[in-house]
Amino acid sequence: MSAPKKLFENIVNQFCQEDSNVTPGKMMSSDALKYKGKVFAFISPGENMVFKLGKDYPATESEASVLSEFNPFKNKGPLPGWFMVNKINSNLWEHYTLYALETFKNKKR
């Protein structure tokens, strides 16, 4: 197993143990994390991690080098509110996983 996949697996295990509403799942055929059945983070086929941080996520200038809008399409724009952190910056995956989870928990449905 590659290092990024192993790290993702560790994050999945940690978050599932800490919150019974967090479960493993799938997103676009990729392994994902769900909160109450809704995906909030997943690992892309390129072994980058993608997070639903929200349309109003306040990205800072310092994040510009590690955080990019996620666009899996060839002829469309990026998915609103979804951001990707590549495997080179995998040390930040846990931070963004927590942020995405907290955003989901605090979102009024």
C-alpha positions in Angstrom: 0.0 0.0 0.0 1.3 3.4 -0.9 2.1 6.0 1.8 -0.8 8.3 0.9 -3.3 5.5 0.9 -2.0 4.2 4.3 -2.3 7.7 5.7 -5.8 8.0 4.4 -6.7 4.6 6.0 -5.3 5.8 9.3 -7.4 9.0 9.1 -10.5 7.0 8.3 -9.9 4.7 11.3 -9.2 7.6 13.6 -12.3 9.6 12.7 -14.6 6.5 12.7 -13.4 5.6 16.2 -13.9 9.1 17.5 -17.4 9.7 16.1 -20.0 7.0 15.6 -21.7 9.2 12.9 -18.5 9.0 10.8 -18.3 6.0 8.5 -16.2 4.8 5.5 -17.8 5.1 2.1 -17.3 5.8 -1.5 -17.3 9.0 -3.7 -16.7 8.7 -7.4 -15.5 5.1 -6.9 -12.9 6.4 -4.4 -12.6 5.6 -0.7 -14.3 8.3 1.3 -15.4 9.5 4.8 -19.1 10.1 5.5 -20.9 11.9 8.2 -24.5 10.7 8.7 -24.3 9.2 5.2 -22.9 12.3 3.4 -19.4 12.4 2.0 -17.2 15.1 3.4 -13.7 13.9 2.4 -12.2 11.3 0.0 -9.0 10.2 -1.6 -8.8 10.8 -5.4 -7.4 8.2 -7.9 -4.2 10.3 -8.0 -3.8 9.8 -4.2 -4.7 13.4 -3.3 -7.2 14.1 -0.7 -10.4 16.1 -1.4 -12.5 17.9 1.2 -15.9 19.6 1.3 -15.0 22.8 3.1 -17.9 24.8 1.8 -18.5 27.5 -0.7 -17.7 30.2 1.9 -14.4 28.6 3.0 -12.1 31.5 3.8 -8.9 30.3 2.0 -5.9 32.4 3.0 -3.0 33.5 0.8 -0.7 31.0 2.6 -3.1 28.2 1.7 -2.9 28.9 -2.0 0.1 26.7 -2.4 -1.5 23.7 -0.8 -5.2 24.1 -1.4 -6.9 24.1 -4.8 -10.5 23.9 -6.0 -11.4 20.4 -7.0 -12.3 20.0 -10.6 -12.7 16.4 -11.8 -14.3 17.5 -15.1 -12.8 18.3 -18.5 -15.5 20.7 -19.7 -17.0 22.1 -16.5 -15.9 24.2 -13.7 -14.8 23.0 -10.2 -17.2 21.4 -7.8 -18.4 24.3 -5.5 -17.1 24.0 -2.0 -14.7 21.1 -2.7 -11.0 21.6 -2.3 -8.0 19.3 -2.9 -4.7 19.0 -1.0 -2.2 17.0 -2.9 -0.2 14.1 -1.5 3.0 16.2 -1.2 1.1 18.1 1.6 -0.4 15.1 3.2 0.8 16.3 6.6 -2.2 18.7 6.4 -4.8 16.0 5.6 -5.9 15.5 9.2 -6.3 19.2 9.7 -8.6 19.6 6.7 -10.5 16.4 7.5 -11.3 17.8 10.9 -12.3 21.2 9.4 -14.6 19.5 6.8 -16.2 17.3 9.5 -16.8 20.3 11.8 -18.3 22.2 8.8 -20.7 19.3 8.2 -21.7 19.0 11.8 -22.4 22.8 12.1 -24.3 23.0 8.8 -28.0 23.6 9.2 -29.9 21.1 7.2 
